[in-house]
């Protein structure tokens, strides 16, 4: 690099540092600035010889992460310093002891947490990303800021992924959707969560992303006109009440629009609530609730509300701290529009999450805010011994679940995930209450333990010293905490019964002149078709394996039946390999990996791929290679959790094979319609039909047809031709 280039780069680094201090959300003291400056200087020195894949100096990355932490998340000086130093111990000559000595225990602890996450070794026996996620969460008991800085780090990586190879882009984007976006949502970082989702879509489905992005850009002017027409109607009434407010429009994210298009099976133009209107008002904390309902009253005076779409998060804020009134009204031009009513304080919390809470608190109160949030997460972390993939799935259930609010008999409000049961409520109160649950009353009436609770229910748990968890409880409980405690209890009980069963078995075998040893135990496990010795002892303990069954085993054992059986298996000749070339020459359509090998595979039923679809291969444990479409609903999870089992796949010849695909049609019923449809399919396009099913209701019809096609271009042409038939409203591939 030339001296001019280095000088220019150094100027840019200094400029970025000054901007970092200027945009910090929290007020920085002189002491804070000294801490940040020291961290900046060490980071510059540590990374001076490093460059990113894009070619720029590496130091720009930690500065960018620190700017996200300082401005968009709004955390304190300790967090900003830790963000600047987050890669130092992992990548450079500096050690954790150096950081501790120079910056103190807090910064060292956070940097240590971030280094542990980054340095996890790959374990091929389980989902690496799930294991990473669990260990990342287990660092939370040290400091919540570890996870927040990790989210900021991931956010900046997502913003700067252009220089990476495509397979890495897809992997990183997939795990971002699977883990980091829901986690950002749970913490209350809604803006970053939305950005992470949109950026992930940009790399997992680039064409879909660009198509929706372009359409949003084209409709911006129309959106602004709509907001103005909405404002004009209520402006006079709001001003009459002397309210100090602003009205803004917020476009729904590309990811959420895509999700709606998929789940509702509609086009971009058919989605009517593509944006929300926000009314943000100035007031004192004392008056903000009163004014929110006043604005609600004015809006609903002018526009008819949808009564089932009122969301009051002012009276009962979300566990992330989010507060607002959400209403959906019939706006101008007869369109449903969501209106969000927030005070400036509520708006700050929605934008910044917990950091805005702390702005309105001082000293110990700030720490208590973090503690409350940490305690909530701790419940999900208590089951730290579970399989990593199960852990992520259970934790995700709790991340995504909408909340309900129920009352204790004394009127105390408790927050639970939607679909929670009285058993979940019992474990939420206390583990001992859960373990001793005998029954439950909801609103004064005795109910089954698997009853789904609703917001506003008053729940009373009936306990008994004799009560204890049983296997059915796992069907009744939905929260991670309750399920973990029940599983743990059942495991302990099984061990206790198995211990007794082992002694019973020892005595019974002795009477048959057989010693209980490793050989006899292993053969009994095989004889009774069990998996482990624990299963064997447990079944003896509960009486499922009785005296007669033990005598039957003893007889076979003494006659050496099992060893004979094993030898017989060994003597069975191994069948000769089938000529793979002969098979693949007939079905020469899919090839795998860089070498474009012809391998045996199965087409996945979850997305039903056909020739021409963009696909990938997934090496399953028991069924060989399963082929999925790239936009399969399960693709994100598979690519994130099992990246090492994903192999590239592509179609090279589709003339040898035919595929069954199902088409759904809806429209207006009229005479001869079925005849026109079958003419297009069989007559014009010479496509075979396997199944035909039509039903009519109130002048409309719904039909489904199974057709046999060679590839997706024929199928797409068929769908386009069917859409031309008069009376057909929609044609979709199922």
HELIX and SHEET records of a PDB file:
HELIX    1   1 UNK A    3  UNK A   23  1                                  21    
HELIX    2   2 UNK A   30  UNK A   46  1                                  17    
HELIX    3   3 UNK A   59  UNK A   67  1                                   9    
HELIX    4   4 UNK A   68  UNK A   72  3                                   5    
HELIX    5   5 UNK A   77  UNK A   84  1                                   8    
HELIX    6   6 UNK A   88  UNK A   91  1                                   4    
HELIX    7   7 UNK A   96  UNK A  103  1                                   8    
HELIX    8   8 UNK A  105  UNK A  118  1                                  14    
HELIX    9   9 UNK A  128  UNK A  138  1                                  11    
HELIX   10  10 UNK A  139  UNK A  141  5                                   3    
HELIX   11  11 UNK A  145  UNK A  159  1                                  15    
HELIX   12  12 UNK A  166  UNK A  175  1                                  10    
HELIX   13  13 UNK A  176  UNK A  180  3                                   5    
HELIX   14  14 UNK A  181  UNK A  187  1                                   7    
HELIX   15  15 UNK A  190  UNK A  204  1                                  15    
HELIX   16  16 UNK A  206  UNK A  218  1                                  13    
HELIX   17  17 UNK A  220  UNK A  240  1                                  21    
HELIX   18  18 UNK A  254  UNK A  263  1                                  10    
HELIX   19  19 UNK A  268  UNK A  270  5                                   3    
HELIX   20  20 UNK A  288  UNK A  302  1                                  15    
HELIX   21  21 UNK A  307  UNK A  309  5                                   3    
HELIX   22  22 UNK A  332  UNK A  334  5                                   3    
HELIX   23  23 UNK A  344  UNK A  352  1                                   9    
HELIX   24  24 UNK A  354  UNK A  359  1                                   6    
HELIX   25  25 UNK A  364  UNK A  381  1                                  18    
HELIX   26  26 UNK A  388  UNK A  400  1                                  13    
HELIX   27  27 UNK A  422  UNK A  429  1                                   8    
HELIX   28  28 UNK A  431  UNK A  435  1                                   5    
HELIX   29  29 UNK A  473  UNK A  476  1                                   4    
HELIX   30  30 UNK A  480  UNK A  511  1                                  32    
HELIX   31  31 UNK A  518  UNK A  527  1                                  10    
HELIX   32  32 UNK A  533  UNK A  542  1                                  10    
HELIX   33  33 UNK A  547  UNK A  558  1                                  12    
HELIX   34  34 UNK A  561  UNK A  571  1                                  11    
HELIX   35  35 UNK A  580  UNK A  586  1                                   7    
HELIX   36  36 UNK A  635  UNK A  641  1                                   7    
HELIX   37  37 UNK A  643  UNK A  645  5                                   3    
HELIX   38  38 UNK A  673  UNK A  678  1                                   6    
HELIX   39  39 UNK A  679  UNK A  684  3                                   6    
HELIX   40  40 UNK A  712  UNK A  723  1                                  12    
SHEET    1   A 5 UNK A 245  UNK A 251  0                                        
SHEET    2   A 5 UNK A 275  UNK A 281 -1                                        
SHEET    3   A 5 UNK A 335  UNK A 343  1                                        
SHEET    4   A 5 UNK A 325  UNK A 331 -1                                        
SHEET    5   A 5 UNK A 311  UNK A 312 -1                                        
SHEET    1   B 2 UNK A 403  UNK A 407  0                                        
SHEET    2   B 2 UNK A 413  UNK A 417 -1                                        
SHEET    1   C 3 UNK A 445  UNK A 447  0                                        
SHEET    2   C 3 UNK A 437  UNK A 442 -1                                        
SHEET    3   C 3 UNK A 459  UNK A 463 -1                                        
SHEET    1   D 5 UNK A 590  UNK A 592  0                                        
SHEET    2   D 5 UNK A 646  UNK A 651 -1                                        
SHEET    3   D 5 UNK A 615  UNK A 619 -1                                        
SHEET    4   D 5 UNK A 625  UNK A 629 -1                                        
SHEET    5   D 5 UNK A 601  UNK A 603  1                                        
SHEET    1   E 4 UNK A 688  UNK A 697  0                                        
SHEET    2   E 4 UNK A 700  UNK A 709 -1                                        
SHEET    3   E 4 UNK A 659  UNK A 668 -1                                        
SHEET    4   E 4 UNK A 728  UNK A 733 -1                                        
END                                                                             
